[in-house]
Amino acid sequence: MRFGLLGRLEVQAGGQRISVPRGKQRTIVAALLAAEGRVVAVPSLAWEVWGNQVPASAVPNLRTYVMRLRRRHQDLGERLTTSTSGYALHTEPHELDLSVFRDAAKQGHKALTEGDAAAAASAFDSALAQWRGRPLEDIPLGPTLNHLAQSLGEQYAQTVEDRAEAGLVLGDHRGVVDRLRPFVEDNPLRERACGQLMLAHYRSGEIDAALRVFHQARDALRDELGIDPGRELSRLQQAMLARRPELETAAGHIRPDASGPPPGPGLRAPGAGRVPRQLPPAPAMFVGRTAELARTGSALRGNAGPVVIAIHGPGGVGKSALGLRAAHAVAGHYPDGQLYADLQGANHDSPALSPCEVLGRFLRALGVDRYDVPADEAEAAALFQSVLADRRVLLVLDNVAYSSQVRPLLPAGRGCGALITGRTVLSTLDAEQLALRELRHAESVAALTLQAGEARAAAEPGAMDAVARACGGHALALRIAGARLAARPDMPVSWLAERLARRRLAEWSEGDLDLRACFAAGYEALTDPVAARAFRLIGRARPGVVHARSVAALLGEDVTTAEAVLDVLVAARLLEPTAEGHFHMHRLLRLYAAELPEPGPCADRGRRARVTVC
């Protein structure tokens, strides 16, 4: 049989194509093929097919879909196996284009490292010949398949560049130009490919064409990313302008000042290991949190590691800012590097990152060759622990959605530390939990003063006080209010105070900062329709604390149902417990709730996140 994922889904038996129905059955076949013979657990397969809307009937539905696939062709049915935990589709390595591509690319990389450019070129040609289009292009993609498609796109691009490297060593400059020109036109931001194309043009005697490639790359980088070309591409341009003689030889490298062969596959030699410094800049507009910074700093500087700190709190309260501030403060205690990943758990418009995807990023950053990163999550996690075993590395895992998303990423090495941020209390992790609350009033005024300026704050202390109170200690609201003041230095602070007094959520937006989007991420993640209706009702009720009996009265349900609903809203950080059995909704959340459709007397049924109901 033959199976294909590098383009449209392809299943063949005896030279005849087996048609797989569109929709969920194609997703199932693709997910099983991507596992390359390993069993895919039922929960993972259900998540892939239905995302975060897994129905109660998922297991029998999967059983039905697999049964239909077995009936489509005898050979396919014999390859589909069922175990106690899930399903598998058996394939031999030579039958699946994905396996053939990866094996050939790895052989080519090994040959290129060992100096056998001819063997490398042949292997890379075999790898690239497997591609028939965009990977998984006709398949509805769940989180894992979406990650696979993106990862394969990067692997394809790297293989094209590796093939060009082999061609440059062989002196096949015209062939490199012909292969790379359309690739660079489609991928103008890939500086390595641009440099290779420049070098191939240069060695073909086309100096003007080589410099034109540089100018096009520079323009694309400035337009798309707002940056200039990197040092290597700029040095290559300068070497060409100076007609440096080493560029004429096949041994000349893209980096004119570099020497020696490219690094080999696998883990790098001791002393040559890569030290990642991935932390984004620490927030400059930062006030307060003295106790929290002291607590995290003391724990992460300790020697009884591994230390794991989990910062949790409502959306926009400043968890990421605190995490980055704390990470920068202790970075010197982790000389072997700092790793950072935004796991996108607070972004409802895109799927949260899978542990396997983050493990791949971290392993490559730590010096593991991309061809040696396991595709299996358990194997990748085991390798990650081995790499960290004798290192002092700090991990910052931002916007975590749930415990299982981050558990494979936590280090076991005694010298390592991890700092996690997320809305949810990750109570099942072996971590020190740190709850983050709203800023105090004095800290709120100080945060606004940082952006508005001390002169304006001193000129209108009453207006500054009013703006701070309108923000209610909410860090994102303060950031937006301060940004609005900074954007309008011609206006008095009282102008903004009067605008905010109108109590309209539309006032809480500036540039790419939007309070509505922050709150929507929590509300739209609710899958319980009764909880969604309760949120809207509580938001419209008289301000103050609520308890189970009052929520039961609002819903027209019993107290047991109300208690379950309150648990859901607290977990989503749309309500905060204040005392035993009592809960509070932030004043700005109430503004958001007031914008939502008027809740009807019935419970919502069949609700999707963005669908208006009742």
Protein Blocks (a to p, Z undefined) as FASTA:
>chain_A
ZZdfbbcddddeehiacdddehjllmmmmmmmmnnopacdfklmmmmmnommdcfklmmm
mmmmmmmmmmmpmklmmmpccdfklccddddfklpmklmmmmmmmmmmmmmmnopaklmm
mmmmmmmmmpgbdehklbccdfklmmmmmmmmmmmmmmmmmmmmmmmmnopamlmmmmmm
mmmmmmmmlmklmmmmmmmmmmnopamlmmmmmmmmmmmmmmmnopacdfklmmmmmmmm
nopaklmpmklcfblmbgcjdddehjddehiaccddfbccddfbdgejklmmmmmmmmmm
pckbccdddddddehilpmmmmmmmmmmmmmmmmnbccdddehlmbmkbccddfklmmmm
mmmmnopafklpcfblklmmmmmmmmmmmpccddddehifbfklmmmmpcfbfkbccddd
dfbdcfkbccdddddddddfklmmmmmmmmnopklmmmmmmlmmmmmmmnnopaklmmmm
mmmmmmmmmbcfklmmmmmmnopaklmgghjbcfklmmmmmmmmpmbfklmmmmmmmmmm
ccddddfklmmmmnopafklmmmmmmmmmmnopaccfbghiacddfklmmmmmmpccddf
bdcehiafklceZZ
